[in-house]
Amino acid sequence: MINWKKWTAIFIVSVIVSIAVYDGIAIANGGTEASVSHMLITWSYQYPAFTFLMGFAMGHLFWRMRDTQVTAELTKHEDPK
């Protein structure tokens, strides 16, 4: 049986590492203007809808979900304020 939780973690780390490696190569060979960050900033200026869509995507990824056993355990240890 496939452990989807494990494969999801591997996928996320692989994407982040791939972007970091690519960014390093792009900066080394094409300068700052070839970086991922520069491209995202440029697109944000040129296409305001892109900035909105990135915010929407990040909200989708980081918005609070219903508690699972893992998140319930993590929030149980938080200091009450």
mmCIF file of the N, C-alpha and C atoms, coordinates in Angstrom:
data_MODEL
# 
_entry.id   MODEL 
# 
loop_
_atom_site.group_PDB 
_atom_site.id 
_atom_site.type_symbol 
_atom_site.label_atom_id 
_atom_site.label_alt_id 
_atom_site.label_comp_id 
_atom_site.label_asym_id 
_atom_site.label_entity_id 
_atom_site.label_seq_id 
_atom_site.pdbx_PDB_ins_code 
_atom_site.Cartn_x 
_atom_site.Cartn_y 
_atom_site.Cartn_z 
_atom_site.occupancy 
_atom_site.B_iso_or_equiv 
_atom_site.pdbx_formal_charge 
_atom_site.auth_seq_id 
_atom_site.auth_comp_id 
_atom_site.auth_asym_id 
_atom_site.auth_atom_id 
_atom_site.pdbx_PDB_model_num 
ATOM 1   N N  . MET A 1 1  ? 0.841   -1.181 0.000   1.00 0.00 ? 1  MET A N  1 
ATOM 2   C CA . MET A 1 1  ? 0.000   0.000  0.000   1.00 0.00 ? 1  MET A CA 1 
ATOM 3   C C  . MET A 1 1  ? 0.890   1.250  0.000   1.00 0.00 ? 1  MET A C  1 
ATOM 4   N N  . ILE A 1 2  ? 0.489   2.233  -0.770  1.00 0.00 ? 2  ILE A N  1 
ATOM 5   C CA . ILE A 1 2  ? 1.257   3.474  -0.890  1.00 0.00 ? 2  ILE A CA 1 
ATOM 6   C C  . ILE A 1 2  ? 1.029   4.338  0.346   1.00 0.00 ? 2  ILE A C  1 
ATOM 7   N N  . ASN A 1 3  ? 2.123   4.843  0.910   1.00 0.00 ? 3  ASN A N  1 
ATOM 8   C CA . ASN A 1 3  ? 2.045   5.768  2.038   1.00 0.00 ? 3  ASN A CA 1 
ATOM 9   C C  . ASN A 1 3  ? 1.998   7.186  1.468   1.00 0.00 ? 3  ASN A C  1 
ATOM 10  N N  . TRP A 1 4  ? 0.779   7.706  1.239   1.00 0.00 ? 4  TRP A N  1 
ATOM 11  C CA . TRP A 1 4  ? 0.603   9.002  0.590   1.00 0.00 ? 4  TRP A CA 1 
ATOM 12  C C  . TRP A 1 4  ? 1.150   10.150 1.416   1.00 0.00 ? 4  TRP A C  1 
ATOM 13  N N  . LYS A 1 5  ? 1.092   10.034 2.720   1.00 0.00 ? 5  LYS A N  1 
ATOM 14  C CA . LYS A 1 5  ? 1.638   11.086 3.579   1.00 0.00 ? 5  LYS A CA 1 
ATOM 15  C C  . LYS A 1 5  ? 3.142   11.225 3.343   1.00 0.00 ? 5  LYS A C  1 
ATOM 16  N N  . LYS A 1 6  ? 3.832   10.094 3.273   1.00 0.00 ? 6  LYS A N  1 
ATOM 17  C CA . LYS A 1 6  ? 5.274   10.102 3.030   1.00 0.00 ? 6  LYS A CA 1 
ATOM 18  C C  . LYS A 1 6  ? 5.584   10.669 1.645   1.00 0.00 ? 6  LYS A C  1 
ATOM 19  N N  . TRP A 1 7  ? 4.830   10.236 0.616   1.00 0.00 ? 7  TRP A N  1 
ATOM 20  C CA . TRP A 1 7  ? 5.076   10.709 -0.737  1.00 0.00 ? 7  TRP A CA 1 
ATOM 21  C C  . TRP A 1 7  ? 4.763   12.197 -0.891  1.00 0.00 ? 7  TRP A C  1 
ATOM 22  N N  . THR A 1 8  ? 3.768   12.680 -0.157  1.00 0.00 ? 8  THR A N  1 
ATOM 23  C CA . THR A 1 8  ? 3.464   14.107 -0.189  1.00 0.00 ? 8  THR A CA 1 
ATOM 24  C C  . THR A 1 8  ? 4.620   14.909 0.391   1.00 0.00 ? 8  THR A C  1 
ATOM 25  N N  . ALA A 1 9  ? 5.170   14.450 1.505   1.00 0.00 ? 9  ALA A N  1 
ATOM 26  C CA . ALA A 1 9  ? 6.323   15.132 2.116   1.00 0.00 ? 9  ALA A CA 1 
ATOM 27  C C  . ALA A 1 9  ? 7.514   15.120 1.165   1.00 0.00 ? 9  ALA A C  1 
ATOM 28  N N  . ILE A 1 10 ? 7.774   13.980 0.537   1.00 0.00 ? 10 ILE A N  1 
ATOM 29  C CA . ILE A 1 10 ? 8.886   13.877 -0.419  1.00 0.00 ? 10 ILE A CA 1 
ATOM 30  C C  . ILE A 1 10 ? 8.659   14.825 -1.591  1.00 0.00 ? 10 ILE A C  1 
ATOM 31  N N  . PHE A 1 11 ? 7.427   14.894 -2.086  1.00 0.00 ? 11 PHE A N  1 
ATOM 32  C CA . PHE A 1 11 ? 7.103   15.780 -3.204  1.00 0.00 ? 11 PHE A CA 1 
ATOM 33  C C  . PHE A 1 11 ? 7.356   17.238 -2.846  1.00 0.00 ? 11 PHE A C  1 
ATOM 34  N N  . ILE A 1 12 ? 6.860   17.666 -1.678  1.00 0.00 ? 12 ILE A N  1 
ATOM 35  C CA . ILE A 1 12 ? 7.023   19.064 -1.256  1.00 0.00 ? 12 ILE A CA 1 
ATOM 36  C C  . ILE A 1 12 ? 8.499   19.425 -1.121  1.00 0.00 ? 12 ILE A C  1 
ATOM 37  N N  . VAL A 1 13 ? 9.274   18.573 -0.453  1.00 0.00 ? 13 VAL A N  1 
ATOM 38  C CA . VAL A 1 13 ? 10.706  18.836 -0.280  1.00 0.00 ? 13 VAL A CA 1 
ATOM 39  C C  . VAL A 1 13 ? 11.404  18.844 -1.634  1.00 0.00 ? 13 VAL A C  1 
ATOM 40  N N  . SER A 1 14 ? 11.033  17.926 -2.526  1.00 0.00 ? 14 SER A N  1 
ATOM 41  C CA . SER A 1 14 ? 11.651  17.865 -3.859  1.00 0.00 ? 14 SER A CA 1 
ATOM 42  C C  . SER A 1 14 ? 11.388  19.139 -4.657  1.00 0.00 ? 14 SER A C  1 
ATOM 43  N N  . VAL A 1 15 ? 10.163  19.657 -4.586  1.00 0.00 ? 15 VAL A N  1 
ATOM 44  C CA . VAL A 1 15 ? 9.828   20.886 -5.309  1.00 0.00 ? 15 VAL A CA 1 
ATOM 45  C C  . VAL A 1 15 ? 10.638  22.058 -4.765  1.00 0.00 ? 15 VAL A C  1 
ATOM 46  N N  . ILE A 1 16 ? 10.710  22.180 -3.442  1.00 0.00 ? 16 ILE A N  1 
ATOM 47  C CA . ILE A 1 16 ? 11.458  23.283 -2.831  1.00 0.00 ? 16 ILE A CA 1 
ATOM 48  C C  . ILE A 1 16 ? 12.940  23.202 -3.177  1.00 0.00 ? 16 ILE A C  1 
ATOM 49  N N  . VAL A 1 17 ? 13.522  22.009 -3.082  1.00 0.00 ? 17 VAL A N  1 
ATOM 50  C CA . VAL A 1 17 ? 14.943  21.828 -3.419  1.00 0.00 ? 17 VAL A CA 1 
ATOM 51  C C  . VAL A 1 17 ? 15.175  22.115 -4.899  1.00 0.00 ? 17 VAL A C  1 
ATOM 52  N N  . SER A 1 18 ? 14.274  21.647 -5.760  1.00 0.00 ? 18 SER A N  1 
ATOM 53  C CA . SER A 1 18 ? 14.415  21.894 -7.202  1.00 0.00 ? 18 SER A CA 1 
ATOM 54  C C  . SER A 1 18 ? 14.391  23.377 -7.519  1.00 0.00 ? 18 SER A C  1 
ATOM 55  N N  . ILE A 1 19 ? 13.473  24.116 -6.900  1.00 0.00 ? 19 ILE A N  1 
ATOM 56  C CA . ILE A 1 19 ? 13.400  25.563 -7.121  1.00 0.00 ? 19 ILE A CA 1 
ATOM 57  C C  . ILE A 1 19 ? 14.676  26.239 -6.626  1.00 0.00 ? 19 ILE A C  1 
ATOM 58  N N  . ALA A 1 20 ? 15.166  25.829 -5.457  1.00 0.00 ? 20 ALA A N  1 
ATOM 59  C CA . ALA A 1 20 ? 16.386  26.429 -4.906  1.00 0.00 ? 20 ALA A CA 1 
ATOM 60  C C  . ALA A 1 20 ? 17.595  26.154 -5.802  1.00 0.00 ? 20 ALA A C  1 
ATOM 61  N N  . VAL A 1 21 ? 17.718  24.930 -6.280  1.00 0.00 ? 21 VAL A N  1 
ATOM 62  C CA . VAL A 1 21 ? 18.844  24.577 -7.159  1.00 0.00 ? 21 VAL A CA 1 
ATOM 63  C C  . VAL A 1 21 ? 18.740  25.350 -8.465  1.00 0.00 ? 21 VAL A C  1 
ATOM 64  N N  . TYR A 1 22 ? 17.555  25.350 -9.060  1.00 0.00 ? 22 TYR A N  1 
ATOM 65  C CA . TYR A 1 22 ? 17.366  26.088 -10.302 1.00 0.00 ? 22 TYR A CA 1 
ATOM 66  C C  . TYR A 1 22 ? 17.682  27.564 -10.111 1.00 0.00 ? 22 TYR A C  1 
ATOM 67  N N  . ASP A 1 23 ? 17.199  28.149 -9.015  1.00 0.00 ? 23 ASP A N  1 
ATOM 68  C CA . ASP A 1 23 ? 17.421  29.568 -8.744  1.00 0.00 ? 23 ASP A CA 1 
ATOM 69  C C  . ASP A 1 23 ? 18.916  29.869 -8.648  1.00 0.00 ? 23 ASP A C  1 
ATOM 70  N N  . GLY A 1 24 ? 19.646  29.014 -7.952  1.00 0.00 ? 24 GLY A N  1 
ATOM 71  C CA . GLY A 1 24 ? 21.096  29.195 -7.847  1.00 0.00 ? 24 GLY A CA 1 
ATOM 72  C C  . GLY A 1 24 ? 21.775  29.155 -9.201  1.00 0.00 ? 24 GLY A C  1 
ATOM 73  N N  . ILE A 1 25 ? 21.398  28.185 -10.028 1.00 0.00 ? 25 ILE A N  1 
ATOM 74  C CA . ILE A 1 25 ? 21.977  28.066 -11.376 1.00 0.00 ? 25 ILE A CA 1 
ATOM 75  C C  . ILE A 1 25 ? 21.591  29.274 -12.225 1.00 0.00 ? 25 ILE A C  1 
ATOM 76  N N  . ALA A 1 26 ? 20.322  29.680 -12.146 1.00 0.00 ? 26 ALA A N  1 
ATOM 77  C CA . ALA A 1 26 ? 19.857  30.823 -12.943 1.00 0.00 ? 26 ALA A CA 1 
ATOM 78  C C  . ALA A 1 26 ? 20.588  32.103 -12.550 1.00 0.00 ? 26 ALA A C  1 
ATOM 79  N N  . ILE A 1 27 ? 20.766  32.333 -11.255 1.00 0.00 ? 27 ILE A N  1 
ATOM 80  C CA . ILE A 1 27 ? 21.476  33.541 -10.797 1.00 0.00 ? 27 ILE A CA 1 
ATOM 81  C C  . ILE A 1 27 ? 22.938  33.490 -11.210 1.00 0.00 ? 27 ILE A C  1 
ATOM 82  N N  . ALA A 1 28 ? 23.563  32.321 -11.067 1.00 0.00 ? 28 ALA A N  1 
ATOM 83  C CA . ALA A 1 28 ? 24.979  32.187 -11.426 1.00 0.00 ? 28 ALA A CA 1 
ATOM 84  C C  . ALA A 1 28 ? 25.221  32.440 -12.911 1.00 0.00 ? 28 ALA A C  1 
ATOM 85  N N  . ASN A 1 29 ? 24.266  32.027 -13.744 1.00 0.00 ? 29 ASN A N  1 
ATOM 86  C CA . ASN A 1 29 ? 24.469  32.153 -15.188 1.00 0.00 ? 29 ASN A CA 1 
ATOM 87  C C  . ASN A 1 29 ? 23.779  33.354 -15.820 1.00 0.00 ? 29 ASN A C  1 
ATOM 88  N N  . GLY A 1 30 ? 22.701  33.845 -15.181 1.00 0.00 ? 30 GLY A N  1 
ATOM 89  C CA . GLY A 1 30 ? 21.946  34.932 -15.796 1.00 0.00 ? 30 GLY A CA 1 
ATOM 90  C C  . GLY A 1 30 ? 21.812  36.172 -14.947 1.00 0.00 ? 30 GLY A C  1 
ATOM 91  N N  . GLY A 1 31 ? 22.398  36.150 -13.748 1.00 0.00 ? 31 GLY A N  1 
ATOM 92  C CA . GLY A 1 31 ? 22.303  37.310 -12.869 1.00 0.00 ? 31 GLY A CA 1 
ATOM 93  C C  . GLY A 1 31 ? 20.984  37.344 -12.109 1.00 0.00 ? 31 GLY A C  1 
ATOM 94  N N  . THR A 1 32 ? 20.844  38.380 -11.303 1.00 0.00 ? 32 THR A N  1 
ATOM 95  C CA . THR A 1 32 ? 19.673  38.529 -10.446 1.00 0.00 ? 32 THR A CA 1 
ATOM 96  C C  . THR A 1 32 ? 18.368  38.544 -11.239 1.00 0.00 ? 32 THR A C  1 
ATOM 97  N N  . GLU A 1 33 ? 18.393  39.142 -12.415 1.00 0.00 ? 33 GLU A N  1 
ATOM 98  C CA . GLU A 1 33 ? 17.168  39.225 -13.215 1.00 0.00 ? 33 GLU A CA 1 
ATOM 99  C C  . GLU A 1 33 ? 16.673  37.872 -13.686 1.00 0.00 ? 33 GLU A C  1 
ATOM 100 N N  . ALA A 1 34 ? 17.497  36.843 -13.608 1.00 0.00 ? 34 ALA A N  1 
ATOM 101 C CA . ALA A 1 34 ? 17.090  35.497 -14.005 1.00 0.00 ? 34 ALA A CA 1 
ATOM 102 C C  . ALA A 1 34 ? 16.537  34.694 -12.833 1.00 0.00 ? 34 ALA A C  1 
ATOM 103 N N  . SER A 1 35 ? 16.527  35.304 -11.638 1.00 0.00 ? 35 SER A N  1 
ATOM 104 C CA . SER A 1 35 ? 16.097  34.560 -10.453 1.00 0.00 ? 35 SER A CA 1 
ATOM 105 C C  . SER A 1 35 ? 14.581  34.361 -10.424 1.00 0.00 ? 35 SER A C  1 
ATOM 106 N N  . VAL A 1 36 ? 14.162  33.342 -9.709  1.00 0.00 ? 36 VAL A N  1 
ATOM 107 C CA . VAL A 1 36 ? 12.744  33.059 -9.526  1.00 0.00 ? 36 VAL A CA 1 
ATOM 108 C C  . VAL A 1 36 ? 12.078  34.240 -8.823  1.00 0.00 ? 36 VAL A C  1 
ATOM 109 N N  . SER A 1 37 ? 12.714  34.771 -7.795  1.00 0.00 ? 37 SER A N  1 
ATOM 110 C CA . SER A 1 37 ? 12.147  35.902 -7.049  1.00 0.00 ? 37 SER A CA 1 
ATOM 111 C C  . SER A 1 37 ? 11.931  37.106 -7.953  1.00 0.00 ? 37 SER A C  1 
ATOM 112 N N  . HIS A 1 38 ? 12.915  37.421 -8.779  1.00 0.00 ? 38 HIS A N  1 
ATOM 113 C CA . HIS A 1 38 ? 12.792  38.574 -9.673  1.00 0.00 ? 38 HIS A CA 1 
ATOM 114 C C  . HIS A 1 38 ? 11.651  38.361 -10.652 1.00 0.00 ? 38 HIS A C  1 
ATOM 115 N N  . MET A 1 39 ? 11.529  37.135 -11.167 1.00 0.00 ? 39 MET A N  1 
ATOM 116 C CA . MET A 1 39 ? 10.464  36.858 -12.120 1.00 0.00 ? 39 MET A CA 1 
ATOM 117 C C  . MET A 1 39 ? 9.087   37.001 -11.461 1.00 0.00 ? 39 MET A C  1 
ATOM 118 N N  . LEU A 1 40 ? 8.948   36.503 -10.237 1.00 0.00 ? 40 LEU A N  1 
ATOM 119 C CA . LEU A 1 40 ? 7.665   36.615 -9.533  1.00 0.00 ? 40 LEU A CA 1 
ATOM 120 C C  . LEU A 1 40 ? 7.322   38.067 -9.236  1.00 0.00 ? 40 LEU A C  1 
ATOM 121 N N  . ILE A 1 41 ? 8.316   38.857 -8.849  1.00 0.00 ? 41 ILE A N  1 
ATOM 122 C CA . ILE A 1 41 ? 8.090   40.272 -8.573  1.00 0.00 ? 41 ILE A CA 1 
ATOM 123 C C  . ILE A 1 41 ? 7.701   41.008 -9.861  1.00 0.00 ? 41 ILE A C  1 
ATOM 124 N N  . THR A 1 42 ? 8.401   40.705 -10.945 1.00 0.00 ? 42 THR A N  1 
ATOM 125 C CA . THR A 1 42 ? 8.096   41.330 -12.239 1.00 0.00 ? 42 THR A CA 1 
ATOM 126 C C  . THR A 1 42 ? 6.670   40.993 -12.668 1.00 0.00 ? 42 THR A C  1 
ATOM 127 N N  . TRP A 1 43 ? 6.309   39.712 -12.574 1.00 0.00 ? 43 TRP A N  1 
ATOM 128 C CA . TRP A 1 43 ? 4.941   39.313 -12.937 1.00 0.00 ? 43 TRP A CA 1 
ATOM 129 C C  . TRP A 1 43 ? 3.914   40.006 -12.055 1.00 0.00 ? 43 TRP A C  1 
ATOM 130 N N  . SER A 1 44 ? 4.255   40.218 -10.778 1.00 0.00 ? 44 SER A N  1 
ATOM 131 C CA . SER A 1 44 ? 3.325   40.891 -9.870  1.00 0.00 ? 44 SER A CA 1 
ATOM 132 C C  . SER A 1 44 ? 3.055   42.324 -10.302 1.00 0.00 ? 44 SER A C  1 
ATOM 133 N N  . TYR A 1 45 ? 4.088   42.997 -10.786 1.00 0.00 ? 45 TYR A N  1 
ATOM 134 C CA . TYR A 1 45 ? 3.909   44.363 -11.282 1.00 0.00 ? 45 TYR A CA 1 
ATOM 135 C C  . TYR A 1 45 ? 3.126   44.368 -12.595 1.00 0.00 ? 45 TYR A C  1 
ATOM 136 N N  . GLN A 1 46 ? 3.445   43.434 -13.481 1.00 0.00 ? 46 GLN A N  1 
ATOM 137 C CA . GLN A 1 46 ? 2.819   43.413 -14.800 1.00 0.00 ? 46 GLN A CA 1 
ATOM 138 C C  . GLN A 1 46 ? 1.386   42.886 -14.772 1.00 0.00 ? 46 GLN A C  1 
ATOM 139 N N  . TYR A 1 47 ? 1.129   41.927 -13.893 1.00 0.00 ? 47 TYR A N  1 
ATOM 140 C CA . TYR A 1 47 ? -0.169  41.257 -13.869 1.00 0.00 ? 47 TYR A CA 1 
ATOM 141 C C  . TYR A 1 47 ? -0.696  41.221 -12.428 1.00 0.00 ? 47 TYR A C  1 
ATOM 142 N N  . PRO A 1 48 ? -1.415  42.241 -11.997 1.00 0.00 ? 48 PRO A N  1 
ATOM 143 C CA . PRO A 1 48 ? -1.923  42.261 -10.623 1.00 0.00 ? 48 PRO A CA 1 
ATOM 144 C C  . PRO A 1 48 ? -2.744  41.015 -10.268 1.00 0.00 ? 48 PRO A C  1 
ATOM 145 N N  . ALA A 1 49 ? -3.406  40.430 -11.245 1.00 0.00 ? 49 ALA A N  1 
ATOM 146 C CA . ALA A 1 49 ? -4.177  39.212 -10.984 1.00 0.00 ? 49 ALA A CA 1 
ATOM 147 C C  . ALA A 1 49 ? -3.257  38.069 -10.551 1.00 0.00 ? 49 ALA A C  1 
ATOM 148 N N  . PHE A 1 50 ? -2.023  38.073 -11.032 1.00 0.00 ? 50 PHE A N  1 
ATOM 149 C CA . PHE A 1 50 ? -1.057  37.043 -10.632 1.00 0.00 ? 50 PHE A CA 1 
ATOM 150 C C  . PHE A 1 50 ? -0.809  37.120 -9.128  1.00 0.00 ? 50 PHE A C  1 
ATOM 151 N N  . THR A 1 51 ? -0.653  38.340 -8.606  1.00 0.00 ? 51 THR A N  1 
ATOM 152 C CA . THR A 1 51 ? -0.426  38.518 -7.176  1.00 0.00 ? 51 THR A CA 1 
ATOM 153 C C  . THR A 1 51 ? -1.622  38.003 -6.383  1.00 0.00 ? 51 THR A C  1 
ATOM 154 N N  . PHE A 1 52 ? -2.828  38.325 -6.858  1.00 0.00 ? 52 PHE A N  1 
ATOM 155 C CA . PHE A 1 52 ? -4.032  37.829 -6.204  1.00 0.00 ? 52 PHE A CA 1 
ATOM 156 C C  . PHE A 1 52 ? -4.068  36.306 -6.229  1.00 0.00 ? 52 PHE A C  1 
ATOM 157 N N  . LEU A 1 53 ? -3.769  35.710 -7.361  1.00 0.00 ? 53 LEU A N  1 
ATOM 158 C CA . LEU A 1 53 ? -3.810  34.246 -7.478  1.00 0.00 ? 53 LEU A CA 1 
ATOM 159 C C  . LEU A 1 53 ? -2.766  33.576 -6.591  1.00 0.00 ? 53 LEU A C  1 
ATOM 160 N N  . MET A 1 54 ? -1.593  34.191 -6.471  1.00 0.00 ? 54 MET A N  1 
ATOM 161 C CA . MET A 1 54 ? -0.571  33.637 -5.569  1.00 0.00 ? 54 MET A CA 1 
ATOM 162 C C  . MET A 1 54 ? -1.064  33.701 -4.125  1.00 0.00 ? 54 MET A C  1 
ATOM 163 N N  . GLY A 1 55 ? -1.690  34.805 -3.749  1.00 0.00 ? 55 GLY A N  1 
ATOM 164 C CA . GLY A 1 55 ? -2.251  34.935 -2.406  1.00 0.00 ? 55 GLY A CA 1 
ATOM 165 C C  . GLY A 1 55 ? -3.354  33.913 -2.173  1.00 0.00 ? 55 GLY A C  1 
ATOM 166 N N  . PHE A 1 56 ? -4.187  33.717 -3.177  1.00 0.00 ? 56 PHE A N  1 
ATOM 167 C CA . PHE A 1 56 ? -5.257  32.728 -3.090  1.00 0.00 ? 56 PHE A CA 1 
ATOM 168 C C  . PHE A 1 56 ? -4.682  31.327 -2.918  1.00 0.00 ? 56 PHE A C  1 
ATOM 169 N N  . ALA A 1 57 ? -3.640  31.005 -3.688  1.00 0.00 ? 57 ALA A N  1 
ATOM 170 C CA . ALA A 1 57 ? -3.008  29.681 -3.589  1.00 0.00 ? 57 ALA A CA 1 
ATOM 171 C C  . ALA A 1 57 ? -2.365  29.479 -2.216  1.00 0.00 ? 57 ALA A C  1 
ATOM 172 N N  . MET A 1 58 ? -1.682  30.510 -1.707  1.00 0.00 ? 58 MET A N  1 
ATOM 173 C CA . MET A 1 58 ? -1.056  30.391 -0.386  1.00 0.00 ? 58 MET A CA 1 
ATOM 174 C C  . MET A 1 58 ? -2.110  30.268 0.706   1.00 0.00 ? 58 MET A C  1 
ATOM 175 N N  . GLY A 1 59 ? -3.214  30.998 0.559   1.00 0.00 ? 59 GLY A N  1 
ATOM 176 C CA . GLY A 1 59 ? -4.305  30.864 1.512   1.00 0.00 ? 59 GLY A CA 1 
ATOM 177 C C  . GLY A 1 59 ? -4.868  29.454 1.496   1.00 0.00 ? 59 GLY A C  1 
ATOM 178 N N  . HIS A 1 60 ? -4.990  28.890 0.315   1.00 0.00 ? 60 HIS A N  1 
ATOM 179 C CA . HIS A 1 60 ? -5.478  27.514 0.179   1.00 0.00 ? 60 HIS A CA 1 
ATOM 180 C C  . HIS A 1 60 ? -4.533  26.537 0.884   1.00 0.00 ? 60 HIS A C  1 
ATOM 181 N N  . LEU A 1 61 ? -3.235  26.753 0.724   1.00 0.00 ? 61 LEU A N  1 
ATOM 182 C CA . LEU A 1 61 ? -2.255  25.830 1.302   1.00 0.00 ? 61 LEU A CA 1 
ATOM 183 C C  . LEU A 1 61 ? -2.123  25.981 2.814   1.00 0.00 ? 61 LEU A C  1 
ATOM 184 N N  . PHE A 1 62 ? -2.258  27.202 3.330   1.00 0.00 ? 62 PHE A N  1 
ATOM 185 C CA . PHE A 1 62 ? -1.984  27.444 4.746   1.00 0.00 ? 62 PHE A CA 1 
ATOM 186 C C  . PHE A 1 62 ? -3.226  27.705 5.594   1.00 0.00 ? 62 PHE A C  1 
ATOM 187 N N  . TRP A 1 63 ? -4.417  27.762 4.993   1.00 0.00 ? 63 TRP A N  1 
ATOM 188 C CA . TRP A 1 63 ? -5.635  28.003 5.754   1.00 0.00 ? 63 TRP A CA 1 
ATOM 189 C C  . TRP A 1 63 ? -5.875  26.843 6.697   1.00 0.00 ? 63 TRP A C  1 
ATOM 190 N N  . ARG A 1 64 ? -6.441  27.140 7.807   1.00 0.00 ? 64 ARG A N  1 
ATOM 191 C CA . ARG A 1 64 ? -6.673  26.135 8.850   1.00 0.00 ? 64 ARG A CA 1 
ATOM 192 C C  . ARG A 1 64 ? -7.654  25.073 8.372   1.00 0.00 ? 64 ARG A C  1 
ATOM 193 N N  . MET A 1 65 ? -7.277  23.809 8.541   1.00 0.00 ? 65 MET A N  1 
ATOM 194 C CA . MET A 1 65 ? -8.138  22.672 8.224   1.00 0.00 ? 65 MET A CA 1 
ATOM 195 C C  . MET A 1 65 ? -8.728  22.129 9.523   1.00 0.00 ? 65 MET A C  1 
ATOM 196 N N  . ARG A 1 66 ? -9.660  21.231 9.415   1.00 0.00 ? 66 ARG A N  1 
ATOM 197 C CA . ARG A 1 66 ? -10.162 20.558 10.602  1.00 0.00 ? 66 ARG A CA 1 
ATOM 198 C C  . ARG A 1 66 ? -9.007  19.819 11.257  1.00 0.00 ? 66 ARG A C  1 
ATOM 199 N N  . ASP A 1 67 ? -9.064  19.730 12.577  1.00 0.00 ? 67 ASP A N  1 
ATOM 200 C CA . ASP A 1 67 ? -7.993  19.036 13.288  1.00 0.00 ? 67 ASP A CA 1 
ATOM 201 C C  . ASP A 1 67 ? -7.917  17.560 12.899  1.00 0.00 ? 67 ASP A C  1 
ATOM 202 N N  . THR A 1 68 ? -6.699  17.108 12.780  1.00 0.00 ? 68 THR A N  1 
ATOM 203 C CA . THR A 1 68 ? -6.423  15.683 12.637  1.00 0.00 ? 68 THR A CA 1 
ATOM 204 C C  . THR A 1 68 ? -5.763  15.262 13.939  1.00 0.00 ? 68 THR A C  1 
ATOM 205 N N  . GLN A 1 69 ? -5.420  14.009 14.061  1.00 0.00 ? 69 GLN A N  1 
ATOM 206 C CA . GLN A 1 69 ? -4.736  13.574 15.275  1.00 0.00 ? 69 GLN A CA 1 
ATOM 207 C C  . GLN A 1 69 ? -3.436  14.342 15.460  1.00 0.00 ? 69 GLN A C  1 
ATOM 208 N N  . VAL A 1 70 ? -2.729  14.570 14.367  1.00 0.00 ? 70 VAL A N  1 
ATOM 209 C CA . VAL A 1 70 ? -1.438  15.272 14.434  1.00 0.00 ? 70 VAL A CA 1 
ATOM 210 C C  . VAL A 1 70 ? -1.627  16.723 14.861  1.00 0.00 ? 70 VAL A C  1 
ATOM 211 N N  . THR A 1 71 ? -2.541  17.458 14.215  1.00 0.00 ? 71 THR A N  1 
ATOM 212 C CA . THR A 1 71 ? -2.712  18.872 14.565  1.00 0.00 ? 71 THR A CA 1 
ATOM 213 C C  . THR A 1 71 ? -3.332  19.037 15.943  1.00 0.00 ? 71 THR A C  1 
ATOM 214 N N  . ALA A 1 72 ? -4.210  18.118 16.331  1.00 0.00 ? 72 ALA A N  1 
ATOM 215 C CA . ALA A 1 72 ? -4.783  18.182 17.679  1.00 0.00 ? 72 ALA A CA 1 
ATOM 216 C C  . ALA A 1 72 ? -3.694  18.019 18.730  1.00 0.00 ? 72 ALA A C  1 
ATOM 217 N N  . GLU A 1 73 ? -2.769  17.122 18.487  1.00 0.00 ? 73 GLU A N  1 
ATOM 218 C CA . GLU A 1 73 ? -1.653  16.911 19.416  1.00 0.00 ? 73 GLU A CA 1 
ATOM 219 C C  . GLU A 1 73 ? -0.747  18.133 19.469  1.00 0.00 ? 73 GLU A C  1 
ATOM 220 N N  . LEU A 1 74 ? -0.507  18.755 18.309  1.00 0.00 ? 74 LEU A N  1 
ATOM 221 C CA . LEU A 1 74 ? 0.350   19.943 18.268  1.00 0.00 ? 74 LEU A CA 1 
ATOM 222 C C  . LEU A 1 74 ? -0.298  21.127 18.977  1.00 0.00 ? 74 LEU A C  1 
ATOM 223 N N  . THR A 1 75 ? -1.592  21.342 18.779  1.00 0.00 ? 75 THR A N  1 
ATOM 224 C CA . THR A 1 75 ? -2.252  22.479 19.417  1.00 0.00 ? 75 THR A CA 1 
ATOM 225 C C  . THR A 1 75 ? -2.480  22.245 20.899  1.00 0.00 ? 75 THR A C  1 
ATOM 226 N N  . LYS A 1 76 ? -2.516  21.007 21.321  1.00 0.00 ? 76 LYS A N  1 
ATOM 227 C CA . LYS A 1 76 ? -2.689  20.689 22.737  1.00 0.00 ? 76 LYS A CA 1 
ATOM 228 C C  . LYS A 1 76 ? -1.515  21.217 23.560  1.00 0.00 ? 76 LYS A C  1 
ATOM 229 N N  . HIS A 1 77 ? -0.334  21.302 22.941  1.00 0.00 ? 77 HIS A N  1 
ATOM 230 C CA . HIS A 1 77 ? 0.883   21.729 23.650  1.00 0.00 ? 77 HIS A CA 1 
ATOM 231 C C  . HIS A 1 77 ? 1.122   23.221 23.586  1.00 0.00 ? 77 HIS A C  1 
ATOM 232 N N  . GLU A 1 78 ? 0.251   23.968 22.896  1.00 0.00 ? 78 GLU A N  1 
ATOM 233 C CA . GLU A 1 78 ? 0.424   25.422 22.808  1.00 0.00 ? 78 GLU A CA 1 
ATOM 234 C C  . GLU A 1 78 ? 0.064   26.070 24.134  1.00 0.00 ? 78 GLU A C  1 
ATOM 235 N N  . ASP A 1 79 ? 0.728   27.179 24.420  1.00 0.00 ? 79 ASP A N  1 
ATOM 236 C CA . ASP A 1 79 ? 0.421   27.924 25.646  1.00 0.00 ? 79 ASP A CA 1 
ATOM 237 C C  . ASP A 1 79 ? -0.905  28.663 25.451  1.00 0.00 ? 79 ASP A C  1 
ATOM 238 N N  . PRO A 1 80 ? -1.862  28.503 26.350  1.00 0.00 ? 80 PRO A N  1 
ATOM 239 C CA . PRO A 1 80 ? -3.115  29.252 26.220  1.00 0.00 ? 80 PRO A CA 1 
ATOM 240 C C  . PRO A 1 80 ? -2.884  30.732 26.526  1.00 0.00 ? 80 PRO A C  1 
ATOM 241 N N  . LYS A 1 81 ? -3.524  31.592 25.765  1.00 0.00 ? 81 LYS A N  1 
ATOM 242 C CA . LYS A 1 81 ? -3.341  33.043 25.977  1.00 0.00 ? 81 LYS A CA 1 
ATOM 243 C C  . LYS A 1 81 ? -4.667  33.687 26.170  1.00 0.00 ? 81 LYS A C  1 
# 
